[in-house]
Amino acid sequence: MTIPTSSVTTTAQRLLRAVIEYDGTAFAGSQVQPNARTVQGELEEALNRLMGERTQVRLAGRTDAGVHATGQVAAFCLPHRLRGGGDSLADLRRRLNAVLPHDLAVRSLRSAAKGFDPRRDARWRVYRYRILMNGAVRPLERHRTLEINDRLDVTAMRAAAERMVGERDFASLGSHQHGRTVRHLAEVRVTRRGDLVEVRATGDSFLRRMVRSIVAILLAVGRGRLAISEVDRILAGQARALDGRAAPAQGLTLERVIYPSAGHMNKSMSKQSTAAASDGTAAADQRKPESST
């Protein structure tokens, strides 16, 4: 007996959009992989149990092993009737969270417009990287924070971050399976609160390991090991920056995925702001390449 398969392109079923959160520590990444524990695999398995059919999930972007998310967006189709009854979205979210593992949860669930694609329709993606400096230790935060002994020059890091903003070829900071390495960085912001330094990066999409490569450069600048003026040379080159070194995965979180909304059209993003509506309802006018970290 063949188990039916539900995909996000099925027109006879209801398309749903979920915002999901996960602790990436024990995941091999977000995208399904053979013989590996992944976010997509766990979510599809939970949906299969509730729906009684194989269900395909699409995500707004890939995250590498160890990378976390508080605002990843997923889309999947809902059959007309669920196994065991309880067809409301609130009930489905509760049932999903009851069968999902402890490090993965559905934060919200809503209907999506026909044809919605969480990856291609996304306008901006927002990542945050957390660094705890000066040898400070916070045991409850260590799975999502990079702890270092150095004291960072945050002013220098901010100056270096400003040089990264804009649309350009970012081949020196990451890779793409088809060689498409032009991206638009709307914002790279460095903030400090006590010993906690955060790097926030907003872009239309990201190359593999791109955000962590950005952080690695900013860490080198903050430690005084790389001059601010060298950032321009690195970005202009095709060779991987810092011999391909990237900041560790545990400090990185996919915080938010932003979609265009009627009447808003992300005008503020052109001024390096993220005031556009998160997880909006309208489809983007321009199809985006796949985002990865």
C-alpha positions as a Markdown table, in Angstrom:
| # | Residue | x | y | z |
|---|---|---|---|---|
| 1 | Met | 0.0 | 0.0 | 0.0 |
| 2 | Thr | 1.4 | 3.4 | -1.0 |
| 3 | Ile | 1.2 | 6.2 | 1.5 |
| 4 | Pro | 0.0 | 9.4 | -0.2 |
| 5 | Thr | 2.3 | 12.4 | -0.3 |
| 6 | Ser | 1.3 | 16.0 | 0.4 |
| 7 | Ser | 3.5 | 18.7 | -1.1 |
| 8 | Val | 3.4 | 22.5 | -0.9 |
| 9 | Thr | 2.4 | 22.6 | -4.6 |
| 10 | Thr | -0.9 | 20.6 | -4.1 |
| 11 | Thr | -3.7 | 22.9 | -5.1 |
| 12 | Ala | -6.6 | 20.8 | -3.6 |
| 13 | Gln | -5.4 | 21.2 | -0.1 |
| 14 | Arg | -5.0 | 24.1 | 2.3 |
| 15 | Leu | -1.6 | 25.7 | 2.4 |
| 16 | Leu | -0.3 | 26.7 | 5.8 |
| 17 | Arg | 2.6 | 28.8 | 7.0 |
| 18 | Ala | 4.3 | 28.2 | 10.3 |
| 19 | Val | 6.9 | 30.2 | 12.3 |
| 20 | Ile | 9.2 | 27.7 | 14.0 |
| 21 | Glu | 11.8 | 27.9 | 16.7 |
| 22 | Tyr | 14.6 | 25.5 | 17.4 |
| 23 | Asp | 17.8 | 25.0 | 19.4 |
| 24 | Gly | 20.2 | 23.9 | 16.6 |
| 25 | Thr | 22.7 | 22.3 | 19.0 |
| 26 | Ala | 21.7 | 18.7 | 18.2 |
| 27 | Phe | 20.6 | 19.2 | 14.6 |
| 28 | Ala | 22.8 | 18.5 | 11.6 |
| 29 | Gly | 21.1 | 21.5 | 9.9 |
| 30 | Ser | 17.7 | 22.5 | 8.9 |
| 31 | Gln | 17.4 | 20.8 | 5.5 |
| 32 | Val | 16.6 | 17.1 | 5.4 |
| 33 | Gln | 19.7 | 14.9 | 4.9 |
| 34 | Pro | 20.1 | 11.1 | 4.8 |
| 35 | Asn | 21.1 | 9.4 | 8.1 |
| 36 | Ala | 21.0 | 12.8 | 9.9 |
| 37 | Arg | 18.7 | 14.5 | 12.4 |
| 38 | Thr | 17.4 | 17.7 | 10.8 |
| 39 | Val | 14.8 | 20.3 | 11.5 |
| 40 | Gln | 12.9 | 19.6 | 8.3 |
| 41 | Gly | 13.0 | 15.8 | 9.0 |
| 42 | Glu | 11.6 | 16.1 | 12.5 |
| 43 | Leu | 8.9 | 18.5 | 11.4 |
| 44 | Glu | 7.9 | 16.2 | 8.5 |
| 45 | Glu | 7.8 | 13.2 | 10.7 |
| 46 | Ala | 5.5 | 14.9 | 13.2 |
| 47 | Leu | 3.2 | 16.0 | 10.4 |
| 48 | Asn | 3.2 | 12.5 | 9.0 |
| 49 | Arg | 2.0 | 11.1 | 12.4 |
| 50 | Leu | -0.8 | 13.6 | 12.6 |
| 51 | Met | -2.0 | 13.6 | 9.0 |
| 52 | Gly | -1.5 | 9.9 | 8.1 |
| 53 | Glu | 0.4 | 10.8 | 4.9 |
| 54 | Arg | 3.8 | 11.9 | 3.9 |
| 55 | Thr | 4.0 | 15.7 | 4.0 |
| 56 | Gln | 6.6 | 17.9 | 2.3 |
| 57 | Val | 7.8 | 20.9 | 4.2 |
| 58 | Arg | 9.6 | 23.9 | 2.7 |
| 59 | Leu | 11.7 | 26.3 | 4.7 |
| 60 | Ala | 12.5 | 30.0 | 4.2 |
| 61 | Gly | 16.2 | 29.3 | 4.5 |
| 62 | Arg | 18.8 | 26.7 | 5.3 |
| 63 | Thr | 20.7 | 26.8 | 8.6 |
| 64 | Asp | 23.9 | 24.9 | 9.2 |
| 65 | Ala | 24.5 | 22.4 | 12.0 |
| 66 | Gly | 24.4 | 24.1 | 15.3 |
| 67 | Val | 22.7 | 27.3 | 14.1 |
| 68 | His | 19.5 | 28.2 | 15.9 |
| 69 | Ala | 16.2 | 29.9 | 14.9 |
| 70 | Thr | 13.5 | 31.9 | 16.5 |
| 71 | Gly | 11.8 | 33.0 | 13.3 |
| 72 | Gln | 12.3 | 30.3 | 10.7 |
| 73 | Val | 9.2 | 30.0 | 8.3 |
| 74 | Ala | 7.9 | 26.7 | 7.0 |
| 75 | Ala | 5.1 | 25.9 | 4.6 |
| 76 | Phe | 3.1 | 22.7 | 4.1 |
| 77 | Cys | -0.3 | 21.5 | 2.9 |
| 78 | Leu | -3.0 | 20.5 | 5.3 |
| 79 | Pro | -5.5 | 17.7 | 4.2 |
| 80 | His | -9.2 | 18.4 | 4.5 |
| 81 | Arg | -9.5 | 16.3 | 7.6 |
| 82 | Leu | -6.9 | 15.5 | 10.1 |
| 83 | Arg | -6.4 | 12.1 | 11.7 |
| 84 | Gly | -8.1 | 12.1 | 15.1 |
| 85 | Gly | -10.2 | 15.2 | 14.4 |
| 86 | Gly | -9.5 | 18.7 | 15.7 |
| 87 | Asp | -9.2 | 20.8 | 12.5 |
| 88 | Ser | -8.5 | 24.3 | 14.0 |
| 89 | Leu | -5.1 | 25.7 | 13.5 |
| 90 | Ala | -4.7 | 26.4 | 17.2 |
| 91 | Asp | -5.5 | 22.7 | 17.8 |
| 92 | Leu | -3.0 | 21.6 | 15.1 |
| 93 | Arg | -0.3 | 23.7 | 16.6 |
| 94 | Arg | -0.8 | 22.2 | 20.1 |
| 95 | Arg | -0.9 | 18.7 | 18.7 |
| 96 | Leu | 2.3 | 19.3 | 16.6 |
| 97 | Asn | 4.2 | 20.7 | 19.7 |
| 98 | Ala | 3.0 | 17.7 | 21.7 |
| 99 | Val | 4.8 | 15.3 | 19.3 |
| 100 | Leu | 7.8 | 17.4 | 18.3 |
| 101 | Pro | 11.1 | 17.0 | 20.1 |
| 102 | His | 11.9 | 19.3 | 23.0 |
| 103 | Asp | 14.3 | 21.4 | 20.9 |
| 104 | Leu | 11.8 | 22.2 | 18.1 |
| 105 | Ala | 8.5 | 24.1 | 18.4 |
| 106 | Val | 5.8 | 25.8 | 16.2 |
| 107 | Arg | 5.4 | 29.3 | 17.5 |
| 108 | Ser | 2.5 | 30.3 | 15.2 |
| 109 | Leu | 0.4 | 28.7 | 12.5 |
| 110 | Arg | -1.8 | 30.4 | 9.9 |
| 111 | Ser | -3.2 | 30.0 | 6.4 |
| 112 | Ala | -1.1 | 31.1 | 3.5 |
| 113 | Ala | -2.1 | 32.5 | 0.1 |
| 114 | Lys | -2.2 | 30.1 | -2.8 |
| 115 | Gly | 1.3 | 29.7 | -4.3 |
| 116 | Phe | 3.1 | 31.0 | -1.2 |
| 117 | Asp | 6.8 | 29.9 | -1.2 |
| 118 | Pro | 8.6 | 30.7 | 2.1 |
| 119 | Arg | 12.0 | 30.8 | 0.5 |
| 120 | Arg | 11.3 | 32.6 | -2.8 |
| 121 | Asp | 8.8 | 35.1 | -1.5 |
| 122 | Ala | 11.0 | 36.2 | 1.4 |
| 123 | Arg | 12.2 | 39.8 | 1.1 |
| 124 | Trp | 14.7 | 39.9 | 3.9 |
| 125 | Arg | 16.2 | 37.6 | 6.4 |
| 126 | Val | 17.6 | 38.7 | 9.8 |
| 127 | Tyr | 20.3 | 36.9 | 11.7 |
| 128 | Arg | 21.8 | 37.7 | 15.1 |
| 129 | Tyr | 25.2 | 36.6 | 16.4 |
| 130 | Arg | 25.9 | 36.8 | 20.2 |
| 131 | Ile | 29.4 | 37.2 | 21.6 |
| 132 | Leu | 30.2 | 37.2 | 25.3 |
| 133 | Met | 33.6 | 38.9 | 25.8 |
| 134 | Asn | 36.1 | 39.6 | 28.7 |
| 135 | Gly | 35.9 | 36.0 | 29.9 |
| 136 | Ala | 32.4 | 36.4 | 31.1 |
| 137 | Val | 30.5 | 33.1 | 31.5 |
| 138 | Arg | 26.7 | 32.4 | 31.4 |
| 139 | Pro | 26.0 | 28.7 | 31.7 |
| 140 | Leu | 22.4 | 29.0 | 30.6 |
| 141 | Glu | 23.3 | 31.0 | 27.5 |
| 142 | Arg | 26.4 | 29.1 | 26.3 |
| 143 | His | 24.6 | 27.0 | 23.7 |
| 144 | Arg | 23.6 | 30.2 | 21.8 |
| 145 | Thr | 26.5 | 32.5 | 22.6 |
| 146 | Leu | 30.2 | 32.5 | 21.7 |
| 147 | Glu | 32.3 | 33.1 | 24.8 |
| 148 | Ile | 35.7 | 34.6 | 24.4 |
| 149 | Asn | 38.4 | 35.9 | 26.8 |
| 150 | Asp | 39.3 | 38.9 | 24.6 |
| 151 | Arg | 38.0 | 42.5 | 25.0 |
| 152 | Leu | 36.7 | 43.7 | 21.6 |
| 153 | Asp | 37.0 | 47.1 | 20.1 |
| 154 | Val | 33.3 | 47.6 | 19.3 |
| 155 | Thr | 33.9 | 51.0 | 17.7 |
| 156 | Ala | 36.3 | 49.4 | 15.2 |
| 157 | Met | 33.9 | 46.5 | 14.5 |
| 158 | Arg | 31.1 | 49.0 | 13.8 |
| 159 | Ala | 33.3 | 50.9 | 11.3 |
| 160 | Ala | 34.2 | 47.6 | 9.6 |
| 161 | Ala | 30.5 | 46.5 | 9.5 |
| 162 | Glu | 29.5 | 49.7 | 7.7 |
| 163 | Arg | 31.8 | 48.8 | 4.8 |
| 164 | Met | 29.9 | 45.5 | 4.2 |
| 165 | Val | 26.5 | 47.1 | 3.6 |
| 166 | Gly | 25.2 | 47.2 | 0.0 |
| 167 | Glu | 24.8 | 44.9 | -3.0 |
| 168 | Arg | 27.9 | 43.2 | -4.3 |
| 169 | Asp | 29.6 | 39.9 | -5.1 |
| 170 | Phe | 30.2 | 38.3 | -1.7 |
| 171 | Ala | 32.2 | 35.3 | -3.0 |
| 172 | Ser | 34.9 | 36.0 | -0.5 |
| 173 | Leu | 32.4 | 35.4 | 2.4 |
| 174 | Gly | 30.6 | 32.2 | 1.2 |
| 175 | Ser | 29.7 | 29.8 | -1.5 |
| 176 | His | 26.7 | 28.9 | -3.7 |
| 177 | Gln | 26.2 | 25.6 | -5.5 |
| 178 | His | 25.4 | 27.4 | -8.8 |
| 179 | Gly | 28.0 | 30.2 | -8.3 |
| 180 | Arg | 25.5 | 33.0 | -7.8 |
| 181 | Thr | 27.3 | 35.0 | -5.1 |
| 182 | Val | 25.8 | 38.5 | -5.5 |
| 183 | Arg | 23.7 | 39.5 | -2.4 |
| 184 | His | 22.3 | 42.6 | -0.9 |
| 185 | Leu | 23.2 | 43.4 | 2.7 |
| 186 | Ala | 20.7 | 46.0 | 4.0 |
| 187 | Glu | 22.3 | 46.2 | 7.5 |
| 188 | Val | 25.2 | 44.9 | 9.5 |
| 189 | Arg | 24.8 | 46.4 | 13.0 |
| 190 | Val | 27.1 | 45.9 | 16.0 |
| 191 | Thr | 25.7 | 46.6 | 19.5 |
| 192 | Arg | 27.0 | 46.2 | 23.0 |
| 193 | Arg | 25.4 | 45.7 | 26.4 |
| 194 | Gly | 28.0 | 45.2 | 29.1 |
| 195 | Asp | 30.1 | 42.2 | 28.0 |
| 196 | Leu | 27.5 | 41.1 | 25.5 |
| 197 | Val | 28.2 | 42.1 | 21.8 |
| 198 | Glu | 25.7 | 41.3 | 19.2 |
| 199 | Val | 26.0 | 41.4 | 15.4 |
| 200 | Arg | 22.8 | 41.8 | 13.5 |
| 201 | Ala | 22.8 | 41.1 | 9.7 |
| 202 | Thr | 19.9 | 41.7 | 7.4 |
| 203 | Gly | 20.0 | 40.7 | 3.8 |
| 204 | Asp | 17.9 | 39.5 | 0.9 |
| 205 | Ser | 19.5 | 36.1 | 1.2 |
| 206 | Phe | 22.8 | 34.7 | 2.4 |
| 207 | Leu | 25.5 | 32.4 | 1.0 |
| 208 | Arg | 26.6 | 29.3 | 2.8 |
| 209 | Arg | 28.5 | 30.3 | 5.9 |
| 210 | Met | 28.2 | 34.0 | 4.9 |
| 211 | Val | 26.9 | 35.4 | 8.2 |
| 212 | Arg | 29.5 | 33.5 | 10.3 |
| 213 | Ser | 32.3 | 34.7 | 7.9 |
| 214 | Ile | 31.1 | 38.3 | 8.4 |
| 215 | Val | 31.3 | 37.7 | 12.2 |
| 216 | Ala | 34.8 | 36.2 | 11.8 |
| 217 | Ile | 36.0 | 39.3 | 10.1 |
| 218 | Leu | 34.4 | 41.6 | 12.7 |
| 219 | Leu | 36.0 | 39.5 | 15.5 |
| 220 | Ala | 39.4 | 39.9 | 13.8 |
| 221 | Val | 38.9 | 43.6 | 13.6 |
| 222 | Gly | 37.7 | 43.8 | 17.2 |
| 223 | Arg | 40.7 | 41.9 | 18.4 |
| 224 | Gly | 43.1 | 44.2 | 16.5 |
| 225 | Arg | 44.2 | 41.4 | 14.2 |
| 226 | Leu | 42.8 | 42.9 | 11.0 |
| 227 | Ala | 42.8 | 46.6 | 10.0 |
| 228 | Ile | 39.5 | 48.2 | 9.1 |
| 229 | Ser | 40.9 | 49.2 | 5.7 |
| 230 | Glu | 41.6 | 45.5 | 4.9 |
| 231 | Val | 37.8 | 44.8 | 4.8 |
| 232 | Asp | 37.4 | 46.5 | 1.5 |
| 233 | Arg | 40.3 | 44.4 | 0.0 |
| 234 | Ile | 38.7 | 41.2 | 1.4 |
| 235 | Leu | 35.3 | 42.0 | -0.1 |
| 236 | Ala | 36.7 | 42.9 | -3.5 |
| 237 | Gly | 38.5 | 39.6 | -3.8 |
| 238 | Gln | 37.3 | 36.2 | -4.9 |
| 239 | Ala | 39.4 | 34.1 | -2.4 |
| 240 | Arg | 37.8 | 33.1 | 0.8 |
| 241 | Ala | 38.3 | 35.6 | 3.6 |
| 242 | Leu | 40.6 | 34.5 | 6.5 |
| 243 | Asp | 41.4 | 31.3 | 4.6 |
| 244 | Gly | 37.7 | 30.2 | 4.9 |
| 245 | Arg | 37.5 | 30.5 | 8.7 |
| 246 | Ala | 34.1 | 31.3 | 10.1 |
| 247 | Ala | 32.8 | 32.0 | 13.6 |
| 248 | Pro | 31.4 | 29.0 | 15.5 |
| 249 | Ala | 27.8 | 28.0 | 14.7 |
| 250 | Gln | 26.4 | 28.2 | 18.3 |
| 251 | Gly | 26.3 | 32.0 | 18.4 |
| 252 | Leu | 24.1 | 32.4 | 15.4 |
| 253 | Thr | 20.3 | 32.6 | 15.3 |
| 254 | Leu | 17.9 | 33.1 | 12.4 |
| 255 | Glu | 15.8 | 35.7 | 14.1 |
| 256 | Arg | 13.2 | 36.8 | 11.5 |
| 257 | Val | 12.1 | 36.4 | 7.9 |
| 258 | Ile | 10.4 | 39.4 | 6.4 |
| 259 | Tyr | 7.8 | 39.4 | 3.6 |
| 260 | Pro | 6.4 | 42.4 | 1.7 |
| 261 | Ser | 3.0 | 43.6 | 2.9 |
| 262 | Ala | 0.5 | 45.7 | 1.0 |
| 263 | Gly | 1.2 | 49.5 | 1.3 |
| 264 | His | 4.5 | 48.9 | 3.1 |
| 265 | Met | 6.9 | 47.6 | 0.4 |
| 266 | Asn | 9.9 | 47.7 | 2.6 |
| 267 | Lys | 10.7 | 51.4 | 2.0 |
| 268 | Ser | 12.4 | 51.6 | 5.3 |
| 269 | Met | 14.8 | 48.7 | 4.4 |
| 270 | Ser | 16.3 | 51.0 | 1.8 |
| 271 | Lys | 17.4 | 53.1 | 4.8 |
| 272 | Gln | 18.9 | 50.0 | 6.5 |
| 273 | Ser | 15.9 | 49.4 | 8.7 |
| 274 | Thr | 13.9 | 46.3 | 9.4 |
| 275 | Ala | 10.5 | 48.0 | 10.0 |
| 276 | Ala | 8.7 | 46.0 | 7.3 |
| 277 | Ala | 6.2 | 43.4 | 8.5 |
| 278 | Ser | 7.5 | 40.1 | 9.6 |
| 279 | Asp | 5.9 | 37.0 | 8.1 |
| 280 | Gly | 3.6 | 39.1 | 6.0 |
| 281 | Thr | 0.9 | 37.9 | 3.6 |
| 282 | Ala | 1.8 | 39.1 | 0.2 |
| 283 | Ala | 4.1 | 37.4 | -2.3 |
| 284 | Ala | 7.3 | 39.1 | -3.2 |
| 285 | Asp | 7.6 | 40.6 | -6.7 |
| 286 | Gln | 11.1 | 39.3 | -7.3 |
| 287 | Arg | 12.1 | 35.6 | -6.8 |
| 288 | Lys | 15.1 | 35.2 | -4.5 |
| 289 | Pro | 17.9 | 32.7 | -4.5 |
| 290 | Glu | 18.1 | 30.2 | -1.7 |
| 291 | Ser | 19.4 | 31.5 | 1.6 |
| 292 | Ser | 22.0 | 29.6 | 3.6 |
| 293 | Thr | 24.2 | 30.2 | 6.6 |
